[in-house]
Amino acid sequence: MLERKGCFNEAVSYWQEALTLAVSERERHWCESRAHLCQKRSMQGE
């Protein structure tokens, strides 16, 4: 929801928190990827 609303800064925090809870390597990779994407979009001002 946060990403759809354009709240990328806030979404980064949630993805980083999710990363600490991820169990599998696949989950960790997904959380890292989403956090990185949100951080990038936040810096671009999208």
C-alpha positions in Angstrom: 0.0 0.0 0.0 2.7 2.5 0.9 4.4 2.0 -2.5 1.2 2.5 -4.3 0.6 5.7 -2.4 4.2 6.9 -3.3 5.3 6.8 0.4 8.7 5.3 -0.5 10.7 6.5 2.5 8.2 4.9 4.8 8.1 1.7 2.7 11.9 1.4 3.0 11.6 1.2 6.8 9.0 -1.5 6.6 10.9 -3.6 4.1 14.0 -3.3 6.3 12.0 -4.5 9.3 10.6 -7.4 7.2 14.2 -8.3 6.3 14.9 -8.9 10.0 12.0 -11.3 10.1 12.7 -13.2 6.9 13.4 -16.8 7.3 14.5 -18.1 3.9 17.1 -16.7 1.5 14.4 -16.0 -1.0 12.4 -13.9 1.5 15.6 -12.0 2.4 16.4 -11.3 -1.2 12.8 -10.1 -1.9 12.9 -7.7 1.1 16.3 -6.4 0.2 15.2 -5.9 -3.4 12.0 -4.0 -2.4 13.8 -1.8 0.1 16.4 -0.9 -2.6 13.8 -0.1 -5.1 11.8 2.1 -2.7 15.0 3.8 -1.6 15.9 4.5 -5.3 12.4 5.8 -6.1 12.5 8.0 -3.0 15.7 9.6 -4.1 14.2 10.2 -7.6 11.2 12.0 -6.0 8.6 9.6 -7.5 
